[in-house]
């Protein structure tokens, strides 16, 4: 693999790491105030987190060419990083609760961790589908420009 490709893949990984870390900070902030807000407010906070993360990826994708191997790496890296952070947070929260004794780990607390993991999985799914949409759109635009097709021919 060329040095240029290795640098490009490293840049993709670093950018995605930053976005995921930022989204997780917001998610942890939401978790702290979760008990104080009603379900509608909580749902809006989650939607905003998803939208901000997707918007950042969209903005970056419009200025970069990402295809083939780099696109695959992006998807794999998003999946791996989110899974890794979910696992680390659940382990940390479990350890914290265990200091209080096994009886202190309530069903509600476990449900909260599961819900948190499911929200992160939904973010991952939305990011992946949005990346695919953007790549498909940019590929069609590039083909049109090369062969002078009308956008209505898509």
C-alpha positions in Angstrom: 0.0 0.0 0.0 1.4 3.4 -0.9 2.3 6.0 1.6 -0.3 8.4 0.2 -3.1 5.8 0.7 -1.9 5.0 4.2 -1.9 8.8 5.1 -5.4 9.1 3.6 -6.7 6.2 5.6 -5.1 7.6 8.8 -6.8 10.9 8.1 -10.2 9.3 7.7 -9.7 7.4 11.0 -8.6 10.5 12.9 -11.5 12.6 11.6 -14.1 9.9 12.4 -12.5 9.4 15.9 -13.0 13.1 16.6 -16.6 13.1 15.6 -17.4 10.0 17.6 -15.6 11.3 20.7 -17.5 14.6 20.4 -20.9 12.7 19.9 -20.1 10.6 23.0 -19.3 13.6 25.1 -22.8 15.0 24.2 -24.3 11.5 24.9 -22.7 11.5 28.3 -24.0 15.0 29.1 -27.5 13.8 28.0 -27.2 10.8 30.4 -26.4 13.1 33.3 -29.5 15.2 32.8 -31.7 12.3 31.6 -33.5 12.0 34.9 -34.4 15.6 34.8 -36.0 15.9 31.4 -39.2 14.4 29.9 -39.1 11.9 27.0 -39.8 14.5 24.4 -36.8 16.6 25.4 -34.6 13.6 25.6 -35.7 12.5 22.0 -34.9 15.9 20.7 -31.4 15.9 22.2 -30.8 12.5 20.6 -32.0 13.7 17.2 -29.8 16.8 17.5 -26.7 14.7 18.3 -27.5 12.5 15.2 -28.0 15.5 13.0 -24.8 17.2 14.1 -22.7 14.1 13.5 -24.2 13.4 10.1 -23.9 17.1 9.1 -20.2 17.1 9.9 -19.6 14.0 7.8 -21.7 15.4 5.0 -19.7 18.7 5.0 -16.4 16.8 5.0 -17.5 14.4 2.3 -18.4 17.2 -0.1 -14.8 18.4 0.0 -13.0 15.0 -0.1 -12.9 12.1 -2.5 -13.7 8.9 -0.6 -14.2 5.7 -2.5 -13.3 2.0 -2.6 -10.9 0.9 0.1 -11.1 4.2 2.0 -14.9 4.1 2.1 -14.8 0.5 3.4 -12.2 1.6 6.0 -14.5 4.5 7.1 -17.5 2.2 7.7 -15.3 -0.4 9.5 -13.7 2.3 11.6 -17.0 3.9 12.6 -18.3 0.5 13.7 -15.2 -0.5 15.6 -14.8 2.8 17.4 -18.5 3.0 18.5 -18.4 -0.6 19.7 -15.2 0.0 21.6 -16.5 3.1 23.3 -19.9 1.5 24.2 -18.0 -1.5 25.7 -15.7 0.8 27.6 -18.5 2.9 29.0 -20.6 -0.1 30.0 -17.6 -1.7 31.8 -16.8 1.6 33.6 -20.4 2.1 34.7 -20.6 -1.5 35.8 -17.4 -1.2 37.8 -18.8 2.0 39.4 -22.0 0.3 40.4 -20.3 -2.9 41.6 -18.4 -0.8 44.2 -21.8 -0.3 45.8 -22.5 -4.0 45.8 -24.3 -6.3 43.2 -27.7 -5.5 44.7 -27.3 -1.8 43.8 -27.3 -2.5 40.1 -31.0 -2.0 39.4 -32.9 -3.2 36.4 -33.5 0.4 35.5 -29.8 1.1 35.4 -29.1 -1.9 33.2 -32.0 -0.8 30.9 -30.4 2.6 30.7 -27.1 1.1 29.5 -28.9 -1.0 26.9 -30.8 2.0 25.7 -27.6 4.0 25.4 -26.0 1.2 23.4 -29.1 1.1 21.1 -29.0 4.8 20.5 -25.3 4.6 19.5 -26.2 1.7 17.1 -28.8 3.9 15.5 -26.3 6.7 15.1 -23.9 4.2 13.4 -26.7 3.0 11.1 -27.6 6.6 10.1 -24.0 7.6 9.5 -23.4 4.6 7.3 -26.5 5.1 5.2 -25.8 8.8 4.8 -22.2 8.1 3.7 -23.5 5.6 1.1 -26.0 8.2 -0.2 -23.3 10.9 -0.5 -20.9 8.5 -2.2 -23.6 7.4 -4.7 -24.5 11.0 -5.4 -20.9 12.1 -5.9 -20.3 9.1 -8.2 -23.3 9.9 -10.3 -22.3 13.6 -10.5 -18.7 12.6 -11.6 -20.0 10.2 -14.2 -22.5 12.9 -15.5 -19.6 15.4 -15.8 -17.4 13.0 -17.7 -20.1 11.9 -20.2 -22.2 15.1 -20.2 -25.4 13.5 -19.0 -28.4 15.4 -17.8 -29.1 15.1 -14.1 -32.7 14.1 -14.9 -31.3 10.9 -16.4 -30.4 9.5 -13.0 
